[in-house]
Amino acid sequence: MMTYVRQWGAAVLAAGAALTLGSGPVPATAAPGTPQPYWGTDSPQHPIALVKSGSSGPVTFGITRAGDLPSHVDKLTLTVYSPELMRLADPKVTPVGKAPGGWSCRMYDGMTPVEHNGRHMVCTARYSGPPPAKEWHWKVNIAAPAELSAGTRSANGWASLRLHSPGHGSGTWWDSNAMTLEARTPVAGATP
C-alpha cells in the first residue's frame, strides 16, 4: 500500500510540474520550430475606411514592431479575416510603403475555397530579409453587401502575421498580435 501511495504521489508531482512548466511563455531558448511569444502592436487605419453598400473598397491594416525579433526572416504567412458584416472582395493583399509584397492567397467562405466574397484568406510570401524596422502595412479590398444600412460599422476583422526565421532543423515561427480591420458604410447624405 505504501509503495502505491509513493508512486501515485510522484505521478501527481510530475504532472503538476509539467503543467507549471507548460503554462508560462516560451523562453527565448526554445527548441527550433517552437512558436515564440506574440510580438508587435496593432496599427489600424485611421479614420475607419468607408465602403459604400453594394461596392468594395480598400482597408489598410498593419503592425508596429515591438519586442525582439530575429535579424533575418525567410518566409511570411498572413491570415486575414473580414470585418463581421462585410466580406473580402478578392484574394489580394497589397503592400503599403516598405511592407513585403508578392503574396499568394487562398480565400475561403467557411471551409469552402472561393474567389470572391470570402470570410478569410491565408496568404504566403517568399520574402527573405529583415523583419519590420518599425511598421509594415497592407491593404485588402472589402465588399459591403447591398443591404447594409448607411452608417453601419463593421468591426472584428483582423489579421495575423507569422515570420519564419531560419535555423537548425525547421527554424522558428514568430507570431504577431492581431491587426485590426474595420470599415463602415457612409452616412446617408454625407460626403466622404
WONOR-V764507 format. One record per backbone hydrogen bond with DSSP energy under -1.0 kcal/mol. CO is the residue of the C=O (numbers start at 1). NH is the residue of the N-H. Records with the same first field share a line. If there is no record, write none. Layout:
BEGIN
CO: NH + NH
END
This chain:
BEGIN
1: 5
2: 6
3: 7
4: 8
5: 9
6: 10
7: 11
8: 12
9: 13
10: 14
11: 15
12: 16
13: 17
14: 18
15: 19
16: 20
17: 21
18: 22
27: 30
31: 34
39: 177
41: 64
49: 184
52: 55
55: 144
57: 142
59: 140
61: 138
62: 43
63: 136
64: 41
66: 40
73: 129
75: 164
76: 125
77: 162
78: 123
79: 160
80: 121
81: 158
83: 86
87: 143
88: 118
90: 92
94: 139
96: 99
104: 124
106: 122
107: 114
108: 119 + 120
109: 112
112: 109
118: 88
119: 82
120: 108
121: 80
122: 106
123: 78
124: 104
125: 76
129: 73
134: 65
136: 63
137: 96
138: 61
139: 94
140: 59
141: 89
142: 57
143: 87
144: 54
145: 148
149: 152
152: 185
154: 183
155: 84
157: 181
158: 81
159: 179
160: 79
161: 176
162: 77
163: 174
164: 74
165: 172
168: 171
171: 33
172: 165
173: 36
174: 163
175: 39
179: 159
181: 157
183: 154
184: 51
187: 190
END
